[in-house]
Each structure stands twice: as structure tokens, then as C-alpha cells.
Amino acid sequence: MRINNIVHVIPAAILFVVAMTSAVSSASESGDQPVSHNIGDNAAESNRGLSQPDPSAENSESVDLGEVDSATASPLDKILREYFKRINQFNGTPDVPYSDELAARHLRSAAGQGYAWAQVITGWLHVRGQGVDQDDKEAVNWFRLAAEQGDAAGQNWLGFMLLKGYGVDRDPVAAVMLFQEAADQGLPDAQFNLGRAFRHGIGISQDYYRAVEYLRPAAESGHPRAQFDMGWMCDHQFGEAGDDADAVRWYRLAADNGSAVAQFNLGLMHEQGRGVTADLDQAISLYRKAAMQDYVHAQRALGIKYRDGKGVPQSDQIAVEWFRKSAEQGYSFAQGSLGWMYLEGRGVEQSDEEAARWFRAAAVQGNTWSTTQLAWMYLVGRGLPKDINAGVVWLKRAARDGDVWSQRELGRLYFWGTIIQQDDAESLKWYRQAAEQGDPECEYMVGLLYAEGRSVEVDDEEAIKWYRLAADQDLPAAQNNLGMMYQEGRGVPKDDSVAARWYRKAADQQFVLGQTNLGLMYLYGKGIAPDEVRAIELLQNAADAGEQNAALALQRHSEAKKSEAHRRFSMLALAGSFIGLIYMVGRRF
């Protein structure tokens, strides 16, 4: 850890050293590798490093169902084929092979005769373009005819088209009213759609309790999407839906009905031991089921397990296969994972260019971790031409999204001004944003900028506030500087004993400036009982670690000791001469 330091000379010619700048990258400040790239996984977010893989924290939370692309979970294809079979039996032509076009003609005939159920399925065929031309407006016409007859399925489908704005002007309020009419008739599809409207506040005020009121009966009737939503509501304990055990029950029902997202979330519950006994094998089995349905979250989860060798034999090659399956479907987290494998050459031939390509694919989707990786690659020129401006642009994107690492790096780059224009105001801006998220290094740097009055008026009280926040998180540089503030009485009453306590905290972490300052306190008995042996030990440790101020203090102490010894020897010699003189004079008389 390299620290720029300032030597403070205080009364009695005692040398006290203060860490006046942040710990910086072990990389050269020449700009060859300006970013101390320290990004890692969710197990060590506060100690991230380039050699560690992307964060897998995203896979620690359940995933929502997302957009619903149909008004119904009913197997309309099956219904259509069953109708075709029966109409042919009725017509005495049971051997006629099935075709969508012929089935559509039969249905249209029934729909034209006013049968609401046929009108609904005819509309559905137009939505899908199955056996007829895809035509949302024509679908809306058929759904409306059925809805006007009070048919619940027609009301539900018309509401869905209004909600989405398919074939008609979008009108969520009218959609909710239609869902309500159909739900009051006990239609599970409508109960589900109305429950989701309440859950998300679409066309109506958000109300988790009302959402549960409609989702529960739909789920109990076997509606797989409603079962998933009930699981999710229990998982997050919304609307008094239930607890983790209830979430497991609902997710399992939905998973058994083939819901990939339910299989994934149920896998998480098993992995984390929430609502069920922890069982990694069962979790992986569920992830695999979902992954086989091309569910991107599950594919990446399996990739992480193979990459890290957790619950499965470690295999970078298999990890890459799963990451690639997910990444090629556009999942940004998997794209970042695959990029990291290329960066490290794990399971694939090492390629900075491929790493940069996948990081960019994820970054343009707003994936923060990949954005920081892409920024770093621009800054150091790995995998693509070195471009400081582009690197800073990508860093700012991630920083604006709240990424602490990016905020810290921007603060550092503007603080030092080695590869971009030095700007204390910009440095303080970015350091403060990260500090307000509790990052100790940035809390320290905000304190430093206030203590030195860089881009702001010197404000010792503000400096003390930020130093203390960082010191309470055991950042030794902040502990050292907080000790200095107490020793000098800046922003707080002067108190050498408190200063010594903070120096000790820093020294206990082998922080050389803390060792130096505590050694000097022992040496001169400032705020602590003098102890020359302990003082020399601390100063020697710091000097051995390359701290020049400690070496200088030892040298001065040694010279002072020699001077004192010489003075004592001279006094003894003088006294001996005086006695000898008296003796000689005595002999003469």
C-alpha cells in the first residue's frame, strides 16, 4: 500500500506522521494501468479484484414472472383440436386430417352464429395468426362480440388487448374493469390478470392485499401463473400472502406445472434453506430443469455452479457452455460471466477481444459490473484500443447507476489527475456519492478533502465526521488521521490520549504511519506512559516496511542518545579532573 504522506512538526520537536492521501492502486501512476481493478463476486463485495469472477449476487434473489404474453393459461391449442375432432365426428368425417385453416373455418362459422366461446377462440387465432391472418384488430372485434354477451373469457381477452394496446388504443382502466367483470364470474385467468393489475398498480392503485385476494383463488384452482405469483408474494411477504414455507408450496405447484421461473425460484429456496431444508443437490436439479427450458437465469446459475465447483464437479468447459447458452439469448449477467471466462482464459482460449465484446454486449444493456469491466479495458487498452475518454464515459455510466467502485475510481482519477484533468471538485463529487453508500475509502477521502480544503473551505468538523465513519469501519488510514485531528485539536478538543487510542487501532493493522505515530507517542510519553522499548519496536517495524519518517525518528533518537552519553562522559571526565587537581594540590601542600 503506497501512501503519500505529510510530516507534521509539533512542539518539542516530536515528529508525527499523518496519512494525508488515500491508499492507491499498486499500479503505476504513469497511466499504464490507472484503474485498481478490484471487482469480484458476492462473497467478498468489499474486497473485489480483477482476478475474481463477476458477482453472482444477482442469482441470490428470486426472479419475477415478467411480462405475460397471453390473457389465458388455458391450453387453447388442445381445445381447438378437440373441437375439430368433434365437429368432424358430428359431420360424419372423423378421418379428416387436422389443419389449422380448416379448424379456423369451422370456428368462424360457429362464431358467426353468435357462439361466444367460438368468438373467443376465433379472436385468439387472429392474435396468433394460426389458420388465419395475424390481425389484432380483427381479434379485438371477436373478443368484443363475446364480451358484449357477458362471456367471461371474452371480457378477459378484450381487457388484455386494451391493457397491451394490441389492435386498439391502450386503456388500462377499461382493461381492469373488464378483468373485474370476468373475475366476478370466477374465471381464474381474469382473477390472475386482475390480481397482477393490483400488484403492479396498472389501471388501478397498487394494493398488495387486493392482489392476494384475487391471486389466491386463481392459484387454488390450479392456475400456474397465479401459483407462481402467490409464491412470489409469499417470498417477499407482500399483502400477508404467507411466509417462506408458503412460497415453497406455491412455487412447487407452479414448477410441477412446468413453470421454468418457478423451478428456478424453488431452486433458490432449496439452496438458501428458506422455507425448506437446505439441499444444494435439489436446487441444482431444479436449476437444470429450468435451464433445459432455455431459462436464462437458470442457465447462468448452473454455469456459476460448474465454474466454482459447488454441488457439481468443477468444470470451466461446462460452465462456459451454460454461460454461452444464456448469453446468446441476450442475458446481460451471463454475457458478463462469459466475458470474464474469456478474460481469464478459463474453459476457453484466453482472448481480451472476446472478453471486451461480451462486456460491451452486457454494458449496452446497462449491466453495471460489465460496464466497469469495459471501462477498465478502455483505460488500460486491453482487448480494444486504449481510449481514456471512452473509459471515463463508461465509468460515469456505472457511477450514475450507483456503482461504488466506479464512483471511487472516478474520485481517484480526478484526485490524482494523472490521466485526466485534475479536478478536486469532481473528485469530491464522486467520492461523496460512494461515501454516502458507506464505502470506507471514500468516506476517508471526503474527510481528507475537507481537512485540506480542496475545492471547499477547510472544515475540520466535516473532516472529523467522515474520518470517524471510515475509522469505525476499521480503515487504518482514517484511524491514523482521526488520531492526528485529536492530537492537534482540529475539529475536536485536543486530547493526546484519544489520539494514541486511534493510532493504536491503525498500528494494530500494521499501518506504518499508525505505527510511527504510536511509536513517537510512546517515545515521548504523549497521551500514554513512556515506553522506550515499545517505541523502538514500533518505529523499527515501520522503518523496515519502508516508512522513511520512522527511520528518521530512529536516527534522531539514536543521535540524541549518543549525544546524551557523550555529555555524561564529559561530565564524568570533568569531575575526575577536578578531583585529581584537588589531589595534586593537596600533595603540594
N, C-alpha and C positions, 0 to 999 in steps of 0.2 A: 504494500500500500504506500503510494507516494504522496506525501503531504507537503504543500508549500507552507512555510511557517514564518512567523514574525517573532523576533526576540524582543521581549519587553523587559526593560531595565527598571527595577523598582528600588526603593530606598535600601540602604545597607549593601548596595552593590550586589544584591542577590539576583541571579539570572533565572527568570521564569519564562518557560516556553509555551506558546499558545498555538494550537492548530487553527489557523485562520482561513483555510480553504477546505473544500470537500475532498473526500477520497476520490481519486480519479482513476481512469482506466489504466491498466497495466500496459496498454498500447502507447506508442509514441505520440506525443503531441504534435508531431510534424504533419499529421493529417493522413499518414499512410493507412492507419486504421483508427479513425476518430471515435467510433462508437464502441463503448464497452458492452458488447452484445451479450446480454445475460438473460435470455428468455428460456423458460423451462416448463415443466409440467405442473399439474395441480397439486402434486405432493410437496412442492417447495416453491410456491409462488414468490416468496420473498427472497429467494436465492437463485434466481433464474440465470441460466447460462447458455451460450450458443451450442455447446456440446450436448445439451439436453433436448429431448423432443418437444413437440408442441404441447400446449396444455390440453389435458383430457377432461378438464372440469366440465366442459360442455356436455359430456356424456354422464354426468352425475345427477342430472335433473331430468325429470320426466318430460316427455315431448307431447305437445297438444296435437289434436287431430288435424288441425289446419282447415283449409277451405274444403267445403263439401260441394261436390260437383253434380249432385243429383238430389231431387226432392224426396227420393224414396230409397229405402234399403231393400225393398221387395224385389224378388227375382223375376222381373218383368219378362225377361227372355224365356224363362220356364213357363210363365203364364201364357205367353204368346204361342209357344209350341203346343201347349196343352189345348188351347183354343183351336189351333189349326187342326189338331188331331180330331177333336170332337166335331168340328164343323164338317170335316170330310166324312166322318162316320155318319153324321146326320144326312149328308148328301149322297151317301152310298158309294163314296170313293175313298175308302180307307187306305188304299195303296198309293195315293198321290204323294210323291216325294215333297218334303218340306222346302219352301223357299220363302225368303223374306218378302219378296214382291207379292207373291200370291197371298201370303198371310195378311199383308197390309191391305190388299184389295178386299178380302173378306171383312177385315175390321172396319174399313171405311164404309162399307155397305151398312154394317150394324150401327156405326156412329151416325151415319146419315139418317137412320131411322130413329135417332134420339136416345139410344142406349148410352147412358153416362159412362159406364165402365169402358165401352168401346171408344168413346170420345177421348177418354184419358189416355188409353194405350195408343190411339192414333196420334195424339199430340206428342206422346213420348217417342214414337217412331220418327216424327219430324224433328224432334230435338236431336236424336242420334243420327238421322239420315239413314235409317235402316229400312230398306224396302221402299223408301220414298225419298224425295229430295230433302236434304237438310234445310229446314226453314223454321226459324224460331217464331216468326210472326204467325205462320200457319199453326204452329204448335199452340201459341197463346190463344188463337181463335177456338181451337178444340177444347183447351182447358177451360176457357171462359164459358163455353156452352155447358160443360159438365158442372162447373161451379154454380152456374145460374139455376141448375136443377137441385142445388143443395148437396151435391155429391162431395163427400169429404176429400176424396183423392183429387178431384178436380180443383177444389178450393186450395188444397195443399200445393199442387203443381202450379197453379196460377200465382199463388203467393211467392213460390220460389222464383218464378220468372220475373215478377215485379221486384223481388229482393235483389236479383242479379242484374236486372236491366236487360234481359235477353228477349229480343223481339218486342219490347215495349219500354217506355220510359221508366227508369228506375224509380220505385216508390216504396221504400222500406216500411213506411207507416201503413200503407194499404196492405202490404205483404203480411205484416204482423196481425192485422185484423182478420185476414183470410186464414192464417195459421190458427188463430183463436177459434174461429168458427169450426174448422175441421177438428181441432183438438177437443173441443166440447163434445164432438161426436165420438170421441175415444180413439181417433186414428193415431197409432203410435208414431208414424212419420211426422205428422203435424205436431204432436206433443214434443218430439225431438226438436223440430225446427223452431217452435215457439220457445222451448227451453234454452236453445242456443241464442235466440234473439235476446232473451232476458239476461243470459250470461254475459254476452258481449255488448249489451246496450245498443242494439241495432234496431232502429224504428221504434224504440221504447226505452225508458230509463233502465239502466243496468240494475238488476236486482238478483243476487245470487240465491236468495231464498225462493223467489218465484221460479227461478231456473230449475232448482231442485224439485219444486212442486210438479213441474211438467216432465222433467227428465226421468224422475223415478218411475212413474207408471209405464213410460215407454220402455225403460230398461227392464222392468219386471215382466213385460210382455215378450221379452226376447229381442228387442231392437238392439243390434250390435253397436251401432254408433252411440245410442243413448247409454248403453252399458259402459262404453269407453268414457263418455263424458261424466257419468256418475263416478267412475273410478278416478278420473282426473280431479273432480270436485272434492272427493274424499281425500285424495292425495295431498291437495293443497288446503284442505279443511275450510272450504268455502260453503256458505249457506247452511251450515250444520248438516252437511251431507253425510258425514261419518268420519271414521278415523282410518289409520293406515291399514288395519285389518279389513275394513270395508273396501278400501281401494283395491286391495289384493283380490277380494272376491269379485268385484265388478270387472277389473282388468282380466281376470281369468276367464270370466264368461265371454267377454269380447274376444279374448285371444283364442278361445276354443271355437269361436265363430269365424276365425281366420283373420282377425284384425292384426296387421303387422305392427302398427304403432302400439297396440295393446300388448302384444308379445314383447316388444322392446321395453315398455314401461314396467311390465311384470318382471322382466329380467332384471331391471334396476332394483325393484323391490327385493328380489331374492338376493342380489349381490350385496345390497346395503343392509339386509336383515330388517327391513321395515315392514311391519305387519305380518311377517313370516320369519321363520328361522333362516338365518343367512345360509345360502347354498350357492356357491360360485358355479358348480357344475350345472345346476338347474338354470342359473342365469345365462350361462353360455349356450345351453341348449335352446333357450328361448330366443337369445340373440340370433342364433343360427337359423331358426325357423323364420324369423323376420327378415334376415338377410337373404334367405333363399327366395323371398318375395320381392327382392330388389329394394328393400327398405334401407335408405342410405345411412341413417343413424346406426342401425344395427350392423351394417357392413363395416362402418368405421370402428364401432365398438369391438367387433371381432378382430379387426386389424390391430387395434391397440393391445388386445389380449395376446395375440401372437407376437407382436413386437416386444412386449415386456415379459412374455413367458408366464402369464398369470392365468392359471387354470387350464392351460394348454401347453404343449411343448413349444419352447421358444423357436420361432422361425421367421426371420426377416422376409424371406421369399413369400411365404403365405400372407404375412402382414401386408406386403406390397400389393398382392393380388386383391385383397379386400379393400385396401385404400383406393386402388385404381378403379374398382367397380363402383365405389361410392363417388369418387372424384369425377369420373366420366359422366355421371348423372348431374354434375354441377354442384355437389355439396361442398361448400367452401371449407368446412373444417377438414374434410377428407383431402381436399386439394392441398391444404397446408401440411397435413400429415405426410402426403406423398412427396411434396416438395422437400420436407425435412429429410426423408429417406434418401432422396437424390443428393441432397447437400452432404449427408454423412456417408453416402455410398453403402447403405445398408439394404441388402436384398436386391439391389440394382447396381449397375456400374455408376460410380460417382460422376455427377455431372452438375456443375454450377448452373449451366444454361437451362437444364431441365428443372432444376430447383427454382430458378428465377421465373420460369414460365408458369409453374404451378402456383408459386406465391402470388404472381400477378393475377392469375385467374381467380384466386380467392380474394385478393385485395380489392379488385374492382367490384366485388360483391359486398365490400365493407367488412370483411373479416379482419379484425384488429390485429391478431397475432401475425398473420401473414403480411399485413401492411407494414408492421415493424420490421419483419424479415426483409421485405422488398426494399424498404428504406435503407437498411443496413447494407444490402448488396449494391445499391447505387452509391452509397457513401464510400465504400471500400473498393468498388469496381470488381465484384465477383459475379460472374455469370452474365454480366452486361456491362456496357461502357460506364466508367466512373462518371457520375454526374451529381455533384454536391447539391445543386438546386433541386433536382428531382428527388434526391434523398430527403431533403428538408421538407419538400411538399408532402411526400408520403408520411413522414414523421408527424407533420401537423394534422394530417387527416386522422391518424390514430390518436393523437393527443386530444383533438377536439371530441373524439368519441369517449374520452375519459381514460385512455390507457396511461397508466402511471409511468411505465418505462419510457414511453415516447415523450411524455411531459418532462421527465427527469433529463433525458438526453438533450432535448431542446434547451432546457435551462443550462445544461453543462456546455453545449456548443456556443450559446450566446455569452456565457460567463467567460470562457477562455478566448473566444474569438480567433481560434487558430485556423479554421477552415471557412468560417463565415464571418461577417462583420460583427465585431464585438458590440454587445448592446446589453447593458446592465438592466434596463427597464424590461426588455424582452425576457432576459434571464429570470428576473424576479417573477414576471407574469407566469411563466411555465412552472418554475419551481413552486410557486404558491399553489397552483392548481393541483399538483401532485401532493404537496404538503397537506392540503385540505382533505385529501383522501387518506391521510395518516402515514405517508411514506417518510420514514425517519431521516433518510439522507436529505430529502428536500426540505423537511422541517428545519434541519440543521442549516442548510444553505440560505433559507429565508432569514433565519436568525443572523447569519453571518452578514448578509447584505444590509440588514438593518443596523447591525453593530458597526459596520464600516461606512454606512451612509452612501451606499452605491445606488444611484438613481432615486434615492429617497433621503429625507433628512435622517441623521443619526437618531435612532430611537432605542435606547438601551432597554426600556421596559418591554418593547415589542420583541427585541432580540432575545431577552430572557425568556419570554413566553415560548418562542419557537425552539430555543435551545432545550428548554425543560421538556417539551413534548418529545423531542428526539432522544434526550438523555434518559427519559423514563422508558424508552424502548431499547435501552442499553447500547445506543450508538456512542462509542468511546470518544469520538471527536467532539460530540456535543457535550458529553460529561466533562471533558477537559476544559472546553470553553466556558461552560457554566461555572466551573471552579474558578477560572480566571476572573469572571464577572464578579463573583463573591469576593475574591482576593483584592480586586481593585475598587470594589464598591460601586460598580456600574449597574444601575437599574435596580439594585438591591442594597441593603445596608452592608457595609464592609464586614466580612466575617471569615477570618483565616481558617477556623475550624471546619466550617461548612465547605470552604474551598478545598481543604485537604480531603474531606469525605468524597467529593466529586472526582478529585484527582485519583483517589484510590480506586474508585469504580473503573475509571479508564485504564489505570495501570494494571488492574487485575485481568484485563482483557489483552494484556501485552501491548497496549498502545504506547508507543515510545515517548510521545510528548507527555502523556499522563505519568509515565514512569519518571521522566525527567523532572516534571514539576513536583511530584510527590517526593522524589529524592531530595530536591532542594528544600522542601518544607521540613523534612527530617534533618537535613544537614544544619539548618539554621534555626530549628525549633519554632517554626511559624505555624501556629494553629495546631501543633502536635508536639509531643515530647521529643526533644532532640535525640537522634539515634544515628551516630556516625556510621556504624556498621551497616545498618539497613539502608542508609542514604547512599553509601558507596555501591552497595549491591544493585540498587535500582538504577543508579546512573550508569554503572558498568553494563547492565543489561541493555539499556537504551543505546549506549555508545557502541556496543557490539553489534547492534542492529543497524548501525549507520547514522544514528542521530548525533549530528555534529555538536549541537548545543550541550548535550550530555557529556561528550568528550571534552569540550571546552571547560565545562564546570569541574570535571575531574582534574583537568590540568591545572586550573586555578587553585583548586583545593590543595593539590599536591604542592604547588609552588608556595602557597601560604603556609603549609605545614613545614616545608623546608626552611622558609624564612623565619618561622617561629622557632624552629630547632636551632637555627644559626644564632638567632637573637639570644636564646637561652645559653648556648655555648659561650657566646661572647661575654654575657654577664658573669658566667662562672669563671671564665678566664680572668676577667677584670677583678673579680673578688679574690681569686687566687693570687694575683699580682699584688693586690693591696695588702693581703696577709703576709706575703713574702717580704714586701717592703717594710712592713712593721717589724717583721722578724729580723731583717738586716739592720734596721735602725737600732733595734734593741741590742743587737750584738755589738754595735759600735759604742754603745754607752755601757 
